[in-house]
Amino acid sequence: MRSTVVDTLPLPVRRSLKKLGADIALARKKRSLTVVMMAERIVVAKSTYLKLEKGDPTVALGTYAMSFFVLGFGESLGEILDARKDEQGLFLDIERMPQRVRRPKPPVSL
C-alpha cells in the first residue's frame, strides 16, 4: 500500500529529498563504498538503502541519520533546525516583546 505522505509531499520537499539522496550517493562513491557496504554499515536491506539514495520519503529518518554517521556527517542532522539560525523564529520573538516593562506592584498588606 502506498503511503499518503508520498502523495501529499509538496514538490520542493520531494526535490530536496531527491537531492539529499543523490548527495548521499555521491559521498558514498567518493569514499569508494559499495551499496552493499553502506547497507551493511547502516544495518538495512540493500533495497532500503537504494530507496534512500533515490530520496524516497518512506525511508525512516533514522536510516538517513545512520547514513550521515557512516559518511562522517553525524552532527549535521542536529544543526538543520538550529534555533540560533531560525531567522523567522527570532523575528517572531522580537515582535512578541512587550512595548513596556512595568515594575510589579507590591503585595497589598492588611
N, C-alpha and C positions, 0 to 999 in steps of 0.2 A: 504494500500500500504506500502510495506517495504521500509525503509529508505536506501539510498545508503551508508550512514555513517556506518551502521551496516556491510555492505558487504565489505567496504574498510578499516576498522579498522585493524591495524597490530595486530598480535597475542599477543605481550607483553602488548599492551594497553587493549585489551579485558580481559586478565588475571588480569591486575591491577584493572579494573572496577569490575570484579567478586570478587576480594579480598576486595575491598572497600565496596561493598555491604554486603559481609559476615561479615566484621568488624563492620559495622553499625548494622547488625542483632544481633551480639554478644553483642555490647554495649547496645542495646535495652533490650535484655534479662537480662543482668546484673542489669539493673535498674528496672526490673520487669514491663516493659511496654509491653502491647499487640500491635499487628499490628494495630488494630483499634484505640487504643490510640495514637499511633505515627501518623497515617494518619490524625486524627482529629487535632493534635497539629501542624502539618506542612501544614494543610489545603489542602489535596489532597485526591483523592479517594483511597480506600483500594487497588484496583488493581494497581494503580500507585506506591503506596508505596511498594507493593510486587515486582514490576519491579525494583525498586531502590535496594532492598535487593538482587536481582539476578544480579545486575550490568548492567542492560540494558542501553546501551548508548543513547537511545532515551529519557530518563528521563532528564528533564531540570536541568541545573546546579543550578538554584535557589532552586529546590526541595532538591538536595543534601545539599546545604548550610543551608536550614532550618532544615534538619535533624541533621546536625552538631550542630546548635544552640540549638536545643531541647535537645541533648545529652550532652551539655556543652562544645562543641569544636568550639564555634562560631568564634574564632580568628584564628583557624588552617588554614582555607582556604586561608587567606591573606598571610600566610607565606610559601606557597608551592613554589612560584617562587620569593622569596626574592632576590633582586638584589645583596645583600651583600653575598649571598651564591652561586651565579652563577659563578662557577669556570671557565667555558668556556668563559663566557662573560668578566670576569675580565682578563683572559689571552688575549682575543682579544683586549681589551682596551690597554694592555701593548704593544702588537705588533703594534698598530697604533700610538704609541707615536713617535714624531719626533726624528730623530737621534741628531739633534742640534736645539737649540733655538737661533734665532738671534734677535738682537735689531732692532726694527722698524726704518726705515730710516726717518729722519726728513723731514717735507714737504719742497718742493722747493719754495723759495720766489722769486718774480720777482722784 
